[in-house]
Amino acid sequence: MISRRELLQVGAAAGAILAAQGFGAVGPVLAQQRLTEDELLRFDPLGNVTLLHITDVHGQLMPVYFREPSINLGVGEVKGLPPHISGKEFLTRFGIAPGSAAAYALTSEDFANLAKIHGRIGGLDRAATVVKAVRAERGADRVLLLDGGDTWQGSLTSLRTKGQDMVDCFKLLKPDAMTGHWEFTYGEDRVKEIVDDLGFAFLAQNVRDTEWQEPVFDAYKMFEKGGVKIAVLGQAFPYTPVANPRWMIPKWSFGIREDDVRANVDKARKDGAALIVLLSHNGFDVDRKLAARVPGIDVILTGHTHDALPEAVRVGKTLLVASGSHGKFVSRLDLDVQGGEVKGFRYKLIPLFSDAIRPDPDMRAAIEKARAPFAAELAREVGRSEELLFRRGNFNGTFDDLICAAILEERDAEIALSPGFRWGTTVLPGSPITVEDIHNATSMTYPQVYRMTMTGERLKEILEDVADNLFNPDPYYQQGGDMVRCGGLGYTIDIGKPMGQRISALTHLKSGQPVDAKKDYVVTGWASVNEGTQGPPVWELVEKYVSRKKTVRVEPNTAVKVLGV
C-alpha cells in the first residue's frame, strides 16, 4: 500500500538539493529541474476503480500562493491527531524533509522563502492536465472525478459572474458529481439555475425544503466504473443557514442528518452498489465521527476544513481523503474492489506545482476568456506589502489584521470583528497588493461593513459563541470557520474549557483597560448574516486603506493568548 511515498520522493529530492545549495540563485533552477510533471504524476496503479477528488477551490482559476495553517488545534478525542497538527510536528509525523517541495506545499514552515523557490501551486489548467493524464492512463471507464464544493465563490470573477466563470471552466474538467456550501450564498434561484444547466450531478442528501421536507437535490447517483457499481452520496455543508445568511435560502433546511446518511447507504447497497462513496462538505472531524457511527461507507472524500493530508486516514473500514483547498491539489485514490469489498487501496495527494505541470490548452483558453473582461482591474496595483499576508489558521492571520486595521480606520471604530473564513490567498513579502489579492480575501455576496455599538458583555458572548463552534469537543457541534478575528481587542482563550468559560481578560487595546461588560463600544465588522445590513463593501474600504498607506506593515499580533493547547 502506498500512501505518501511518491509525493515525498519529490519533496525529499528537492530538499536535499536545497540543503546542499541553500536558497541562493542556483536553488530555483535545480529545484525546478527536480520538479517534473512525470514525477508528480508517477503512480503505480491498483485495482479497478480510480477516484479523483478536488475540493474548496474557492473561485481560484489561476495558480496561487496559499500558506497552510501554523495553528490547527484539535480538542477532545481528536487532539493531536491529523489534521490537527501543523508546522514541524506535521513534517515529523509524515516524514517530510524540512525545506522540501512537500514541506512548502503542506505546511507554513519557511513559507516565504520556499515560495520564491517553488512558485505558485494550482490553476485549473494544471488540474485539467492531471485529470486528462489519469483518464488516459487508467481509461475513462475506470475513473470518477468528484468535486467537494466551495467551488463557485471566493474571487472577483466568481462574484461578478455569480459563479459562471467557475461553472464554465469546471464543465471542461467533466466531473461526475459535486456537492456544495458557499454555492448557496448566491441564493436559491441562482443555484437552481446553475444546477439545471450543470451537465453533471449536484448531490446533497441533507438538503430539504422547509414546507414539505422533501429532497431539494438527489441524494446519490449510481455509476459503473471498472465493472463496479458505485454509489456517490452527496453531503452539503450541514450548517449553511447558521454560518451563512438564512435569508438567502429561506426555503431550504440543512443538517448532518445521520439517519438519512445511514438510510441512503442501505438503499444504495440494496440497489446493487459494491462501493459507497460519501462526497462530503462536513469538515474532517465531522466526517471522522460519521464514519465511526455509520457502517457501510467505503470512502469519504471530505471537504470544508481545507485540510491537505498526504495519507488517507482509516476509521474502521472507511477511508477518509482530505484534498486541501484553493486548487492546490488533486487526490488520486485507486481501489481494488472485489466481491463488494475494498480489498486494497493506493493513494496520492498530487500537488499542482504550476512551474512543473503543463497547462492544458483548452482549459487555459477558457480561463483567459473568463478573466478577460476583468483583467485590467484584477492586475491593478493598490499598494505593496512588507509582510507575508495570509489568513488560514485558528487565530488572526496577517491579512485579517490588515482588514481589521482598514475597517477600524475607515469606519472610525474602536473594535473590529472580521470573520474567520478559511478561504483567501497569500501575498508574499515585498509584493504588490492587487485588486485581485484584496478580492481573494473578501469577495462574497454579503460584504457590507457595519458600524454599531456593542456592550462589552455582547462582545464576550460573540467570542464565546464562535469559540464553541470551533472548539466544542463534539464535532457535530462545530459549525465551521476559524476564530473571529479582532482588531482593537485582546483576550485570552482556554480551548479546553466548556462553553461560556473559554474567553477571559478582554482588553480594549487603545486604552489598555479591561473591557467593561456594561459599557458601549463602537464596533465595526463585515459578513453579517443579518438581512438588511448597511455599509460599504469591505473590499472598497481595504482598497482605500492600502492605497493611502501605499506600503503595508503589519505588526505581530500578540493580543490573543491561547491556553489549553
Phi and psi in degrees as a GROMACS rama.xvg file:
@    title "Ramachandran Plot"
@    xaxis  label "Phi"
@    yaxis  label "Psi"
@TYPE xy
-112.243  127.947  ILE-2
-112.112  -57.3294  SER-3
-126.431  -3.18002  ARG-4
-56.5371  -45.7545  ARG-5
-66.4367  -40.1501  GLU-6
-61.4312  -43.7245  LEU-7
-73.5254  -25.0758  LEU-8
-58.9473  -43.2398  GLN-9
-64.2167  -47.2015  VAL-10
-63.2716  -42.1557  GLY-11
-67.2996  -37.5194  ALA-12
-64.5956  -45.8632  ALA-13
-65.3335  -37.1028  ALA-14
-63.9847  -38.63  GLY-15
-64.4199  -40.3129  ALA-16
-63.1081  -45.982  ILE-17
-66.7622  -34.5273  LEU-18
-64.4666  -35.1193  ALA-19
-79.2394  -35.3259  ALA-20
-103.299  -14.772  GLN-21
74.0683  -167.968  GLY-22
-102.235  34.1764  PHE-23
-80.3125  -167.008  GLY-24
-64.1354  -28.8812  ALA-25
-75.6687  -27.4371  VAL-26
-52.1406  -53.7633  GLY-27
-59.8911  -37.7136  PRO-28
-65.1342  -48.5436  VAL-29
-66.2145  -40.0333  LEU-30
-61.4471  -42.1687  ALA-31
-66.859  -33.3162  GLN-32
-62.5908  -34.4658  GLN-33
-77.5495  -34.9937  ARG-34
-86.1446  92.3128  LEU-35
-111.025  157.214  THR-36
-61.3006  -41.3864  GLU-37
-59.6348  -41.3508  ASP-38
-69.285  -39.5106  GLU-39
-66.823  -31.2178  LEU-40
-92.5576  -11.8806  LEU-41
-58.3565  130.951  ARG-42
-158.206  135.524  PHE-43
-91.5607  102.011  ASP-44
-64.3511  154.589  PRO-45
-142.77  142.423  LEU-46
68.1709  -153.609  GLY-47
-121.706  -1.75294  ASN-48
-136.291  136.939  VAL-49
-122.364  126.092  THR-50
-104.016  127.696  LEU-51
-109.514  135.892  LEU-52
-134.758  133.917  HIS-53
-137.428  143.033  ILE-54
-153.274  159.502  THR-55
54.0198  44.8706  ASP-56
-69.6156  -29.1429  VAL-57
50.6475  52.2671  HIS-58
74.1861  9.17528  GLY-59
-93.3937  104.097  GLN-60
-84.0085  -26.2323  LEU-61
-104.098  160.509  MET-62
-59.7962  147.925  PRO-63
-134.957  166.547  VAL-64
-98.7187  130.025  TYR-65
-145.74  111.473  PHE-66
-82.7888  124.859  ARG-67
-71.0964  161.483  GLU-68
-68.7539  143.84  PRO-69
-90.0413  -16.3201  SER-70
-132.17  118.488  ILE-71
-142.515  85.3106  ASN-72
-88.7069  140.312  LEU-73
-111.998  155.994  GLY-74
-129.955  161.977  VAL-75
66.1649  -136.997  GLY-76
-67.5411  -20.2984  GLU-77
-98.2118  2.55853  VAL-78
-57.7528  125.509  LYS-79
81.1223  0.350795  GLY-80
-96.2145  148.494  LEU-81
-56.8857  137.159  PRO-82
-90.7532  11.3871  PRO-83
-87.2198  50.4175  HIS-84
-139.703  153.029  ILE-85
-152.743  170.774  SER-86
57.3587  -136.34  GLY-87
-62.1773  -34.6647  LYS-88
-62.8569  -39.4745  GLU-89
-63.0194  -46.2367  PHE-90
-59.0345  -44.1092  LEU-91
-65.9749  -44.7944  THR-92
-59.6306  -38.2656  ARG-93
-104.707  8.31338  PHE-94
65.5748  39.2251  GLY-95
-99.2488  132.782  ILE-96
-71.6856  129.658  ALA-97
-57.8583  142.571  PRO-98
80.7695  1.33163  GLY-99
-87.6009  170.601  SER-100
-61.2129  -40.2769  ALA-101
-65.9035  -38.2496  ALA-102
-61.6701  -40.4049  ALA-103
-66.0687  -43.2205  TYR-104
-69.3503  -32.1473  ALA-105
-110.22  -10.4974  LEU-106
-138.063  177.027  THR-107
-93.8403  -2.92584  SER-108
-63.5773  123.356  GLU-109
50.4406  39.9672  ASP-110
-60.4825  -46.5185  PHE-111
-61.8729  -42.9877  ALA-112
-66.9627  -44.5276  ASN-113
-68.8827  -28.9123  LEU-114
-63.4723  -35.9841  ALA-115
-66.9576  -26.3749  LYS-116
-86.7888  -46.8856  ILE-117
-99.1356  -12.0593  HIS-118
76.227  -166.067  GLY-119
-76.295  159.772  ARG-120
-126.115  144.672  ILE-121
103.837  -156.21  GLY-122
101.487  125.307  GLY-123
-65.9797  -23.4376  LEU-124
-70.7593  -31.9139  ASP-125
-73.1877  -39.295  ARG-126
-60.3957  -38.874  ALA-127
-63.4787  -39.3341  ALA-128
-59.5204  -44.9247  THR-129
-65.7316  -45.6246  VAL-130
-61.6907  -44.7477  VAL-131
-64.1321  -38.5678  LYS-132
-64.4066  -42.3125  ALA-133
-68.0932  -41.5266  VAL-134
-63.4177  -37.8188  ARG-135
-67.9891  -38.8118  ALA-136
-71.4777  -45.337  GLU-137
-89.8596  -24.0884  ARG-138
92.3591  129.431  GLY-139
-59.3877  -23.6737  ALA-140
-75.428  -0.159325  ASP-141
-114.952  -3.0885  ARG-142
-115.343  131.608  VAL-143
-114.339  128.376  LEU-144
-107.879  123.594  LEU-145
-127.916  135.128  LEU-146
-108.946  122.472  ASP-147
-83.0654  3.62035  GLY-148
95.4089  -176.275  GLY-149
54.7427  47.6128  ASP-150
-102.931  -38.797  THR-151
-89.1244  1.79072  TRP-152
-132.749  148.334  GLN-153
129.48  8.90304  GLY-154
-147.625  165.881  SER-155
-61.3166  -44.9265  LEU-156
-67.2803  -37.1797  THR-157
-69.1077  -35.8734  SER-158
-66.9964  -47.1824  LEU-159
-66.2122  -31.9203  ARG-160
-98.6018  5.23309  THR-161
54.3812  41.2581  LYS-162
87.5568  -4.21881  GLY-163
-66.5699  -33.3668  GLN-164
-60.0707  -42.5271  ASP-165
-70.3037  -40.5318  MET-166
-60.9602  -47.1096  VAL-167
-62.5268  -41.7812  ASP-168
-73.5761  -37.9175  CYS-169
-66.5867  -28.8244  PHE-170
-59.6577  -31.9437  LYS-171
-69.7866  -28.0444  LEU-172
-70.1046  -24.1222  LEU-173
57.9165  56.2085  LYS-174
-67.1771  159.95  PRO-175
-91.0803  -26.7623  ASP-176
-165.811  160.534  ALA-177
-147.071  166.42  MET-178
-129.018  -168.488  THR-179
-151.192  168.959  GLY-180
-152.594  -84.292  HIS-181
-61.3925  -18.5827  TRP-182
-51.6701  -37.3902  GLU-183
-68.9028  -15.4135  PHE-184
-76.1003  -1.39539  THR-185
-84.7057  -5.64203  TYR-186
94.3455  157.888  GLY-187
-57.8215  -45.9207  GLU-188
-62.5788  -44.8808  ASP-189
-67.6972  -40.0472  ARG-190
-61.8102  -46.3282  VAL-191
-61.3038  -40.992  LYS-192
-59.4216  -45.2084  GLU-193
-68.4971  -47.1417  ILE-194
-60.3367  -38.2737  VAL-195
-63.3743  -24.0647  ASP-196
-116.043  17.3105  ASP-197
-71.995  -40.1048  LEU-198
89.1885  -2.77382  GLY-199
-149.313  171.138  PHE-200
-75.0596  135.582  ALA-201
-108.088  112.042  PHE-202
-112.211  132.419  LEU-203
-159.691  87.3928  ALA-204
-68.0716  -15.2411  GLN-205
-104.058  15.6344  ASN-206
-111.282  123.281  VAL-207
-126.769  158.989  ARG-208
-80.5063  147.018  ASP-209
-76.6548  -19.1019  THR-210
-81.6766  -49.3394  GLU-211
-113.766  -0.908735  TRP-212
57.6198  32.6133  GLN-213
-92.1837  152.345  GLU-214
-62.3512  137.569  PRO-215
-86.0675  -37.3362  VAL-216
-126.132  165.297  PHE-217
-62.7835  142.648  ASP-218
-77.1088  -41.9922  ALA-219
-153.999  166.075  TYR-220
-135.316  142.037  LYS-221
-94.1208  136.155  MET-222
-127.91  156.778  PHE-223
-122.887  118.664  GLU-224
-134.886  131.019  LYS-225
59.1058  30.3465  GLY-226
76.5457  11.4152  GLY-227
-114.362  130.166  VAL-228
-81.3276  124.031  LYS-229
-121.284  129.397  ILE-230
-102.795  122.725  ALA-231
-105.87  114.169  VAL-232
-94.9981  139.216  LEU-233
-103.163  137.2  GLY-234
-131.767  103.162  GLN-235
-72.2458  167.146  ALA-236
-59.8423  121.928  PHE-237
-66.7186  -26.3512  PRO-238
-109.156  29.4703  TYR-239
-53.6629  -45.0585  THR-240
-74.1749  -5.56614  PRO-241
-98.8141  -48.3901  VAL-242
-76.187  -22.7137  ALA-243
-128.447  168.14  ASN-244
-65.1091  122.738  PRO-245
-63.7195  -31.6044  ARG-246
-66.9305  -14.8433  TRP-247
-79.683  -21.5047  MET-248
-136.823  58.1794  ILE-249
-67.5155  -20.4667  PRO-250
-99.8635  6.99982  LYS-251
-120.307  138.295  TRP-252
-114.226  152.184  SER-253
-125.697  -162.785  PHE-254
139.933  164.766  GLY-255
-68.7268  -42.9172  ILE-256
53.0938  57.542  ARG-257
-58.0246  -40.2823  GLU-258
-62.7665  -35.7327  ASP-259
-69.2092  -38.875  ASP-260
-58.1053  -47.7448  VAL-261
-59.8608  -44.1862  ARG-262
-65.6053  -40.2593  ALA-263
-70.7645  -33.6641  ASN-264
-61.6032  -46.7593  VAL-265
-62.7778  -41.8757  ASP-266
-64.2723  -42.184  LYS-267
-64.2271  -38.583  ALA-268
-62.4085  -43.3318  ARG-269
-64.9499  -28.9131  LYS-270
-77.553  -1.37354  ASP-271
103.846  8.6734  GLY-272
-68.1643  128.406  ALA-273
-94.342  -16.5256  ALA-274
-136.996  128.26  LEU-275
-111.171  122.922  ILE-276
-119.516  125.139  VAL-277
-98.0899  113.779  LEU-278
-91.2853  102.717  LEU-279
-119.697  145.07  SER-280
-120.099  35.2552  HIS-281
-74.8652  -32.5217  ASN-282
102.36  151.34  GLY-283
-62.3831  -48.4177  PHE-284
-66.9678  -36.8037  ASP-285
-62.2945  -43.6976  VAL-286
-67.8097  -33.5377  ASP-287
-63.4553  -44.2955  ARG-288
-65.7235  -44.0765  LYS-289
-59.1125  -42.4218  LEU-290
-62.0111  -34.0985  ALA-291
-75.8834  -19.7286  ALA-292
-105.313  -23.6109  ARG-293
-114.266  107.798  VAL-294
-74.0944  156.486  PRO-295
98.0309  -6.68017  GLY-296
-86.8052  121.442  ILE-297
-81.9172  -41.2243  ASP-298
-139.1  134.951  VAL-299
-114.93  117.771  ILE-300
-92.5388  102.458  LEU-301
-96.3691  152.695  THR-302
-147.815  -171.516  GLY-303
91.1253  -46.2826  HIS-304
-89.6852  1.93307  THR-305
65.5555  21.6135  HIS-306
-76.2781  137.807  ASP-307
-118.972  109.886  ALA-308
-120.119  131.806  LEU-309
-80.3462  4.74461  PRO-310
-131.639  147.892  GLU-311
-77.4839  140.626  ALA-312
-101.956  128.849  VAL-313
-89.6937  132.993  ARG-314
-127.281  101.872  VAL-315
61.7427  -121.596  GLY-316
-97.5121  4.70013  LYS-317
-98.1727  137.173  THR-318
-100.35  128.566  LEU-319
-105.225  128.672  LEU-320
-117.827  126.499  VAL-321
-118.721  117.56  ALA-322
-110.346  20.6696  SER-323
72.4832  -154.284  GLY-324
-155.165  174.427  SER-325
58.5626  23.9927  HIS-326
75.4019  16.2453  GLY-327
-73.5354  -27.4758  LYS-328
-137.454  153.633  PHE-329
-123.153  129.379  VAL-330
-91.8019  140.537  SER-331
-122.184  124.807  ARG-332
-126.375  111.684  LEU-333
-93.3726  135.045  ASP-334
-126.93  138.966  LEU-335
-103.205  102.484  ASP-336
-107.219  118.585  VAL-337
-137.376  131.34  GLN-338
60.4989  31.835  GLY-339
77.8944  14.6277  GLY-340
-134.648  152.743  GLU-341
-84.6434  112.094  VAL-342
-89.6896  -20.0133  LYS-343
-170.485  160.575  GLY-344
-147.93  160.802  PHE-345
-143.424  134.746  ARG-346
-133.746  146.358  TYR-347
-148.861  130.058  LYS-348
-93.5878  111.219  LEU-349
-95.3227  112.06  ILE-350
-79.0357  132.959  PRO-351
-93.1192  68.7057  LEU-352
-62.7333  116.952  PHE-353
-70.7411  -23.4754  SER-354
-80.1887  -13.8267  ASP-355
-103.318  -31.1747  ALA-356
-100.038  128.449  ILE-357
-66.6479  137.077  ARG-358
-72.5626  136.462  PRO-359
-68.7822  126.566  ASP-360
-63.9051  -37.4387  PRO-361
-66.0228  -44.3504  ASP-362
-69.2338  -38.0747  MET-363
-60.3479  -42.0646  ARG-364
-64.1639  -39.476  ALA-365
-66.5388  -38.6941  ALA-366
-65.7228  -44.6349  ILE-367
-60.9691  -39.1164  GLU-368
-65.6753  -41.9712  LYS-369
-66.3371  -35.5319  ALA-370
-90.1139  -15.8655  ARG-371
-55.1293  -44.1614  ALA-372
-64.4605  -16.3766  PRO-373
-117.324  4.28148  PHE-374
-57.5695  -46.5125  ALA-375
-65.0747  -41.6798  ALA-376
-66.3001  -43.4694  GLU-377
-59.169  -39.622  LEU-378
-83.5271  -9.89345  ALA-379
-63.2982  127.234  ARG-380
-82.6589  126.011  GLU-381
-96.0896  -37.8008  VAL-382
-171.473  -164.029  GLY-383
-133.624  158.284  ARG-384
-116.67  134.091  SER-385
-85.3754  -13.5347  GLU-386
-114.419  165.544  GLU-387
-76.1317  117.631  LEU-388
-99.3659  113.564  LEU-389
-138.85  164.662  PHE-390
-118.161  -49.8474  ARG-391
-58.868  131.33  ARG-392
153.237  157.95  GLY-393
-60.9197  -28.8853  ASN-394
-125.981  -174.53  PHE-395
-47.5709  129.849  ASN-396
-99.6698  166.097  GLY-397
-67.3628  -31.3764  THR-398
-67.2267  -36.8766  PHE-399
-64.4146  -40.3738  ASP-400
-62.6252  -38.43  ASP-401
-62.4078  -45.1975  LEU-402
-62.3455  -43.6975  ILE-403
-61.224  -44.4285  CYS-404
-61.3431  -39.8077  ALA-405
-65.9369  -47.9289  ALA-406
-75.3938  -27.5574  ILE-407
-60.3909  -46.8218  LEU-408
-74.3067  -45.1261  GLU-409
-70.3725  -27.0643  GLU-410
-106.564  5.36562  ARG-411
51.2524  59.5466  ASP-412
-119.775  167.76  ALA-413
-92.6424  -34.4157  GLU-414
-135.59  139.104  ILE-415
-119.153  141.411  ALA-416
-121.95  124.522  LEU-417
-126.31  134.386  SER-418
-64.9983  149.714  PRO-419
-86.4723  52.7578  GLY-420
-64.2571  146.765  PHE-421
-90.0675  -13.5332  ARG-422
-87.7139  155.94  TRP-423
130.93  127.865  GLY-424
-85.4981  179.317  THR-425
-113.529  143.65  THR-426
-113.636  131.567  VAL-427
-79.9042  153.209  LEU-428
-58.6509  140.161  PRO-429
78.5306  7.78957  GLY-430
-100.411  158.2  SER-431
-65.0234  150.457  PRO-432
-103.768  111.122  ILE-433
-97.4327  168.712  THR-434
-56.7913  -39.0974  VAL-435
-62.1347  -42.3675  GLU-436
-59.3075  -44.3754  ASP-437
-63.5105  -43.3425  ILE-438
-70.8973  -29.3476  HIS-439
-62.7021  -20.3806  ASN-440
-103.889  -5.28981  ALA-441
-137.303  -12.2199  THR-442
-70.4694  114.881  SER-443
-161.449  170.728  MET-444
-90.7452  0.132996  THR-445
-137.331  69.9051  TYR-446
-95.0477  6.50263  PRO-447
-62.7571  135.921  GLN-448
-95.9251  109.036  VAL-449
-85.7955  164.396  TYR-450
-140.562  123.497  ARG-451
-157.438  173.558  MET-452
-102.451  144.142  THR-453
-136.963  144.782  MET-454
-76.9034  160.046  THR-455
-58.4917  -35.1042  GLY-456
-62.9137  -41.8234  GLU-457
-66.5868  -38.5316  ARG-458
-60.4351  -42.7265  LEU-459
-65.1084  -40.1556  LYS-460
-58.7232  -42.6356  GLU-461
-62.874  -47.6085  ILE-462
-62.5575  -40.811  LEU-463
-63.7787  -41.423  GLU-464
-64.0631  -46.6614  ASP-465
-66.6743  -38.7453  VAL-466
-60.8311  -37.3297  ALA-467
-70.9573  -34.8831  ASP-468
-58.1277  -34.4563  ASN-469
-91.4221  -37.627  LEU-470
-117.673  13.7203  PHE-471
-62.2249  129.798  ASN-472
-66.4363  -16.4797  PRO-473
-94.1053  112.197  ASP-474
-56.61  -26.8597  PRO-475
-67.6286  -12.4451  TYR-476
-104.665  7.95619  TYR-477
-92.6532  117.703  GLN-478
-104.258  16.9496  GLN-479
100.14  156.24  GLY-480
85.8567  168.424  GLY-481
-99.0619  -177.506  ASP-482
-64.769  140.547  MET-483
-54.8592  137.77  VAL-484
-89.3003  140.741  ARG-485
-122.556  140.533  CYS-486
-118.06  136.153  GLY-487
77.3599  4.59434  GLY-488
-137.066  129.314  LEU-489
-113.795  158.253  GLY-490
-163.281  167.088  TYR-491
-112.565  137.835  THR-492
-126.111  130.787  ILE-493
-109.458  102.824  ASP-494
-69.7755  -16.1328  ILE-495
-85.9495  -6.6427  GLY-496
-86.8686  163.257  LYS-497
-77.4293  172.847  PRO-498
-52.5801  132.803  MET-499
87.501  -6.52279  GLY-500
-124.454  11.0166  GLN-501
-85.4503  -29.9385  ARG-502
-101.358  132.677  ILE-503
-149.714  174.712  SER-504
53.7892  42.7905  ALA-505
-64.3984  130.807  LEU-506
-130.025  132.236  THR-507
-81.7821  107.518  HIS-508
-66.216  -36.0709  LEU-509
-64.078  -40.3764  LYS-510
-92.5557  -19.5939  SER-511
76.3876  8.42365  GLY-512
-97.6032  151.602  GLN-513
-59.4136  145.629  PRO-514
-69.375  128.408  VAL-515
-88.2388  121.919  ASP-516
-57.2847  -31.1438  ALA-517
-95.7433  -9.19592  LYS-518
-85.1343  147.485  LYS-519
-88.5722  138.384  ASP-520
-124.423  145.233  TYR-521
-81.9909  117.655  VAL-522
-120.521  137.421  VAL-523
-121.33  152.62  THR-524
-170.482  179.478  GLY-525
-146.397  170.222  TRP-526
67.4374  34.8451  ALA-527
-66.4944  138.317  SER-528
-83.5201  -1.85777  VAL-529
-78.47  133.409  ASN-530
-67.9068  140.954  GLU-531
83.8856  10.7742  GLY-532
-60.0103  133.378  THR-533
-106.72  145.859  GLN-534
147.195  163.685  GLY-535
-70.5713  156.844  PRO-536
-66.2577  144.799  PRO-537
-61.5495  -36.7964  VAL-538
-64.2709  -31.1157  TRP-539
-64.1266  -43.2683  GLU-540
-72.1452  -37.1757  LEU-541
-65.386  -41.5354  VAL-542
-63.6993  -42.8638  GLU-543
-59.8394  -44.1282  LYS-544
-64.9222  -49.0182  TYR-545
-64.993  -40.4365  VAL-546
-61.7303  -39.674  SER-547
-71.7178  -39.6781  ARG-548
-73.4028  -32.0858  LYS-549
69.6652  -52.5365  LYS-550
-119.981  124.094  THR-551
-94.855  128.589  VAL-552
-120.947  126.873  ARG-553
-115.062  114.115  VAL-554
-71.281  148.802  GLU-555
-55.5314  134.393  PRO-556
-91.4678  111.185  ASN-557
-115.06  17.3473  THR-558
-81.803  -13.3869  ALA-559
-111.847  122.398  VAL-560
-110.914  128.236  LYS-561
-109.636  126.142  VAL-562
-116.461  163.836  LEU-563
81.0178  14.834  GLY-564
